[in-house]
Amino acid sequence: MSNNTHSNPLISILIFRSLLFYIGLWSITLLFAPIVLIIPLFPYSYRYFVLTKWSLLVLGWLNITCRLSYEVDGYHNLPQPPTAMIILSKHQSTWETLAMQQILPRQTWVLKQELLWIPVFGWGLAALKPIAINRKNSRQSLQQLLQQGRSRLTQGISVIVFPEGTRGVFGQKKTYHIGGALLAANTGHPVLPITHNAGKFWPAGQLIKYPGKIRLSIGPLIQTHDKSPRDINLLAEQWIENTLLNYPPS
């Protein structure tokens, strides 16, 4: 059910459910505060196992309060055994940053450095080896992505890149930046395209979360050894956008 199908009498219920979700979100985050303070003392594999339970609890609470769940197709496209990849994903809301922790193998994210300054949440992020970039300096950001991205991949950690940069409105297509594809071409690691319709139910910058079932699709792995960054980027973009266009209306 999309946000266009709700009548005004239901808005107050949706607001109440969404506020209840955020109360739970903050409570779960506070419960993790003591863990976040000591977790840097532990090995990365342990930190990842423990801290990603935060997103598992948040997604469960989202389903309880807002009646918002998800389904995944394309699991067969995940490499077996798991291998480090560059994941190029559509970016529409906060939801995908939570859900992909539970859907995909061990990963880290390219994100704006300001997120690390948020108490508790940012401290937890910092323990998971993110690539925190300064978006005001595009040249420096690209260097960070290439250098730190190569390091993470070498450690067996997949790198999630949102090539459109910032979150967009559902149905909106933004320019696909080439950084993630450049990392793939430079390292030879494969690219996994991801698309979803999360923005239809959890719109960026809005309080209300609409009930329904988010759909996330995992695309075929793109091998990058013989491809230019432009070709890699174009292949990922075409699959992401075309697949999203073919989603049935809900």
C-alpha positions in Angstrom: 0.0 0.0 0.0 1.5 3.3 -1.0 1.3 6.7 0.6 -1.1 7.9 -2.1 -3.9 5.5 -1.1 -4.4 6.7 2.5 -7.4 8.9 3.4 -7.0 11.8 5.9 -8.7 10.0 8.9 -5.8 7.5 8.8 -3.1 10.0 8.9 -3.3 10.4 12.7 -2.9 6.7 13.1 0.1 6.6 10.8 1.7 9.5 12.7 1.1 7.7 16.0 2.6 4.5 14.7 5.6 6.4 13.3 6.2 8.2 16.6 6.0 4.9 18.4 8.6 3.5 16.0 11.0 6.4 16.7 10.6 6.1 20.5 11.6 2.4 20.1 14.4 3.3 17.8 15.9 5.7 20.3 15.4 3.2 23.1 17.1 0.5 21.2 20.0 2.8 20.4 20.4 3.8 24.1 20.4 0.1 25.0 23.4 -0.3 22.7 25.2 2.7 24.2 27.3 0.8 26.8 28.2 -1.8 24.1 29.3 0.9 21.8 31.7 2.3 24.4 33.6 -1.0 24.8 33.1 -2.6 21.4 36.3 -1.0 19.9 38.3 -3.2 22.2 37.1 -6.3 20.4 38.1 -7.8 17.0 36.3 -6.5 13.9 34.4 -9.8 13.3 32.9 -9.6 16.8 32.1 -5.9 16.5 30.2 -6.6 13.2 28.3 -9.5 14.6 27.2 -7.6 17.7 26.5 -4.1 16.2 24.5 -5.4 13.3 22.0 -6.8 15.8 20.9 -3.1 16.3 19.5 -3.0 12.7 17.8 -6.4 13.2 16.0 -5.1 16.3 15.0 -1.8 14.5 13.6 -3.6 11.5 11.6 -5.9 13.8 10.2 -2.9 15.7 9.4 -1.2 12.4 7.3 -4.2 11.4 5.5 -4.3 14.7 4.7 -0.6 14.9 4.3 0.5 11.3 3.3 -2.8 9.7 6.2 -2.3 7.3 8.1 -5.5 6.3 10.1 -6.5 3.2 10.7 -9.2 0.7 13.9 -10.0 -1.3 14.3 -11.5 -4.7 17.5 -12.4 -6.4 19.3 -14.2 -3.5 20.6 -16.7 -6.1 22.7 -13.8 -7.5 24.8 -13.6 -4.4 28.2 -15.3 -5.0 28.9 -18.6 -3.3 31.1 -18.7 -1.4 30.7 -15.1 -0.3 33.3 -12.7 -1.8 34.1 -9.1 -1.3 32.1 -6.9 -3.8 31.3 -3.3 -4.6 27.5 -3.0 -4.1 25.9 -0.2 -6.1 22.4 0.5 -4.7 19.5 2.7 -5.2 19.2 5.2 -2.3 15.7 6.4 -1.3 15.5 6.2 2.4 17.1 5.1 5.7 15.6 1.7 5.4 18.1 0.2 2.9 21.0 1.1 5.2 19.4 -1.1 7.9 18.1 -3.9 5.7 21.2 -4.6 3.7 23.0 -5.4 6.9 20.7 -8.4 7.3 20.3 -9.3 3.6 23.9 -9.2 2.3 27.3 -10.6 3.4 29.7 -8.6 5.6 29.8 -5.0 4.4 30.7 -1.4 5.1 29.5 1.8 3.7 30.6 5.0 2.0 29.0 7.7 4.0 29.4 11.4 4.9 31.8 11.9 7.8 29.2 14.0 9.7 27.3 10.8 10.6 30.2 9.7 12.8 29.6 12.7 15.0 26.2 11.5 16.1 26.4 10.2 19.7 26.0 6.4 20.1 24.9 5.9 16.5 28.0 7.4 15.0 30.3 5.7 17.5 28.8 2.4 16.4 29.3 3.2 12.8 32.9 4.1 13.4 33.6 0.7 14.8 32.5 -1.0 11.6 35.2 0.5 9.3 33.1 2.8 7.2 34.6 5.0 4.5 33.7 8.4 5.9 34.2 11.1 3.2 34.2 14.8 3.2 31.6 15.6 0.5 32.7 19.2 0.3 36.0 18.1 -1.3 35.2 15.8 -4.2 38.8 15.0 -5.1 39.7 14.1 -1.6 36.5 12.0 -1.3 37.4 10.0 -4.4 40.9 9.4 -3.1 39.4 8.1 0.2 37.0 5.9 -1.7 39.7 4.3 -3.8 42.3 3.9 -1.1 40.1 2.8 1.8 37.8 0.9 -0.5 40.7 -1.2 -1.7 41.8 -1.9 1.9 38.3 -3.0 2.9 37.9 -5.3 -0.1 41.3 -6.8 0.6 40.0 -7.6 4.2 37.0 -9.4 2.7 34.6 -6.6 3.4 32.2 -5.6 0.7 31.7 -1.8 0.1 28.3 -0.3 -0.4 28.2 2.8 -2.6 25.1 4.8 -3.3 26.0 6.2 -6.8 23.3 8.8 -6.7 24.9 10.3 -3.6 22.0 11.5 -1.6 18.6 10.0 -1.0 16.1 10.6 -3.7 12.3 10.7 -4.0 10.6 7.4 -5.1 10.4 7.4 -8.9 13.1 10.0 -9.2 16.4 9.2 -11.0 19.5 11.1 -10.2 22.9 11.2 -11.8 25.0 8.1 -11.2 28.5 9.1 -10.0 31.3 7.0 -11.1 33.3 6.5 -7.9 32.0 3.0 -7.1 32.5 1.8 -10.6 36.0 3.3 -10.6 36.8 1.4 -7.4 35.6 -1.8 -9.1 37.6 -1.2 -12.3 40.8 -0.4 -10.3 40.5 -3.5 -8.0 38.9 -6.0 -10.3 36.3 -6.9 -7.7 32.7 -7.6 -9.0 29.8 -5.2 -8.7 26.4 -6.3 -7.3 23.5 -4.0 -8.3 20.7 -3.5 -5.9 17.3 -1.8 -6.4 14.2 -1.4 -4.2 11.1 0.7 -3.6 11.7 1.7 0.0 11.1 5.4 -0.7 7.5 4.6 -1.4 6.9 3.5 2.2 9.7 5.3 4.1 10.1 8.6 2.3 13.3 10.5 3.0 12.9 13.4 5.3 9.3 12.5 6.3 8.0 11.4 9.7 5.3 8.9 8.5 6.2 5.3 7.6 3.5 3.7 5.5 2.4 0.1 6.0 3.2 -2.4 3.3 6.0 -4.6 2.0 9.2 -3.1 0.6 10.6 -5.0 -2.3 14.4 -5.3 -2.7 16.0 -7.0 -5.8 19.5 -8.3 -6.0 20.9 -8.2 -9.6 23.3 -10.4 -11.5 26.9 -9.9 -10.5 28.8 -7.7 -12.9 32.4 -8.9 -13.6 34.7 -5.9 -14.0 38.1 -7.2 -15.2 37.6 -6.2 -18.9 35.3 -3.2 -18.4 35.9 0.5 -18.1 34.4 2.5 -15.1 31.9 4.1 -17.5 30.7 0.7 -18.8 30.4 -0.7 -15.3 28.5 2.3 -14.1 26.1 2.1 -17.1 25.4 -1.6 -16.7 24.6 -1.1 -13.0 22.4 1.9 -13.7 20.5 0.3 -16.5 19.7 -2.8 -14.4 18.8 -0.8 -11.3 16.5 1.6 -13.1 14.9 -0.9 -15.5 14.2 -3.4 -12.7 12.6 -0.7 -10.6 10.4 0.4 -13.5 9.1 -3.1 -13.9 8.0 -3.4 -10.3 4.2 -4.0 -10.1 2.2 -1.2 -8.6 1.3 -1.7 -4.9 
